[in-house]
Amino acid sequence: MKAFQGEHPQARLIRLGIGDVTQPLAPAIIEALHAAVEEMARTETFRGYGPDAGYDFLIDAIVEHDYRARGIPITSDEVIISDGGKSDSANIQEIFAPDCVVAVTDPVYPVYVDSNVMAGRGGPADASGRYGALVYLPCTVENGFLPALPDRPVDLIYLCYPNNPTGAVMTRETLARWIEYARRHGSVILYDAAYEAYIQDPDVPRSIFEVEGAREVAIEFRSFSKTAGFTGTRCAYTVVPRTVQGRSVSGESVSLNALWLRRQSTKFNSVPYIVQRAAAAVYTPQGRRQVRDGIAFYMENARIIRQGLEGIGLTVYGGRNAPYIWVKTPAGLGSWDFFDKLLNETHVVSTPGAGFGPAGEGYLRLTAFGQRDQTAEAVERIKTRLAL
């Protein structure tokens, strides 16, 4: 992309591939940030190191609004605040043994793979880029981008729904099958729910813990990054139920909650007070309304992209319960071919599906996180300039 811009300095690129948000923080969040900064300026209200798991005012708000409001019996000591869902989903593997067998979907958010490869669990890579020691679970149009259960026992299972990059979601019935598999084989499901706030269908679960049995086998990651625009502010949390257990070498049960808290308190000094105050403002009446408005803004962008591309005959998935649009490349074009075609003919930047794994070949990912005028212009350029 940099090379293209250097060769075409007059071209005005529109980036629909980036996963970053573009709308400013909500007024309620800004107000909370300002108030917290003022507290830090006074001796009597200054804060230094925060509690290892996070401040109670934020944890209690999370428990009340994200879980108990949906009938999920999460307790405050099961929530641990962090600086990002990416960090947590990368770091969680540190509390597990190096010889754990890891299953990942394909296509996949690269962090799940790369963090385990760095930890030595990947084995040698083949010509397609797959690592020999990982268990890949293809997500294709034939299975609705929902992977089949592994055909052998695995220890760790990474699931991300709503899915990045395909935009697919999992039903309660599907999650129940995964939970039953994990209970049968002693597996732990690492469930990335970073995009749960984008779910529009009331029948789609927003937490794996809505499904019976999940508290015994699952860890859930949540983030304020895409929900409330915290990509540059950095705040997230992980829920590790006290009922989910690992096993020691001798076969004894080990609390994963205690291990994760120990890992975080050893390597991390918690999220700054002012940021946690800002995150807590997400749960105020004003904050909840403003955050919902922001999500609606991005989902309207998703509709504009989806309907615009469908209107010119492209096959499009996602964009209904997630901010990602998964576009099938035209016949005869690979992911990078179509990326180049879009870039050269329309000056629109996408993300090649092959970057998410071999099963992503033949697709592009577009995101709904752009400005409205640029999103609409990008779609119009594709409709009028792209030669299909």
Secondary structure as GFF3:
##gff-version 3
##sequence-region A 1 388
A	DSSP	alpha_helix	2	7	.	.	.	ID=ss1
A	DSSP	beta_strand	14	15	.	.	.	ID=ss2
A	DSSP	alpha_helix	27	40	.	.	.	ID=ss3
A	DSSP	three_ten_helix	43	45	.	.	.	ID=ss4
A	DSSP	alpha_helix	56	62	.	.	.	ID=ss5
A	DSSP	pi_helix	63	67	.	.	.	ID=ss6
A	DSSP	three_ten_helix	68	70	.	.	.	ID=ss7
A	DSSP	three_ten_helix	76	78	.	.	.	ID=ss8
A	DSSP	beta_strand	79	82	.	.	.	ID=ss9
A	DSSP	alpha_helix	85	91	.	.	.	ID=ss10
A	DSSP	three_ten_helix	92	95	.	.	.	ID=ss11
A	DSSP	beta_strand	102	106	.	.	.	ID=ss12
A	DSSP	alpha_helix	110	118	.	.	.	ID=ss13
A	DSSP	beta_strand	135	138	.	.	.	ID=ss14
A	DSSP	three_ten_helix	141	143	.	.	.	ID=ss15
A	DSSP	beta_strand	156	160	.	.	.	ID=ss16
A	DSSP	alpha_helix	172	185	.	.	.	ID=ss17
A	DSSP	beta_strand	188	192	.	.	.	ID=ss18
A	DSSP	three_ten_helix	196	198	.	.	.	ID=ss19
A	DSSP	three_ten_helix	208	210	.	.	.	ID=ss20
A	DSSP	three_ten_helix	214	216	.	.	.	ID=ss21
A	DSSP	beta_strand	218	223	.	.	.	ID=ss22
A	DSSP	alpha_helix	225	228	.	.	.	ID=ss23
A	DSSP	beta_strand	236	239	.	.	.	ID=ss24
A	DSSP	beta_strand	245	247	.	.	.	ID=ss25
A	DSSP	beta_strand	253	255	.	.	.	ID=ss26
A	DSSP	alpha_helix	256	267	.	.	.	ID=ss27
A	DSSP	alpha_helix	273	281	.	.	.	ID=ss28
A	DSSP	alpha_helix	285	310	.	.	.	ID=ss29
A	DSSP	beta_strand	316	318	.	.	.	ID=ss30
A	DSSP	beta_strand	324	328	.	.	.	ID=ss31
A	DSSP	alpha_helix	335	346	.	.	.	ID=ss32
A	DSSP	beta_strand	348	349	.	.	.	ID=ss33
A	DSSP	beta_strand	351	352	.	.	.	ID=ss34
A	DSSP	three_ten_helix	353	356	.	.	.	ID=ss35
A	DSSP	three_ten_helix	358	360	.	.	.	ID=ss36
A	DSSP	beta_strand	363	367	.	.	.	ID=ss37
A	DSSP	alpha_helix	372	385	.	.	.	ID=ss38
###
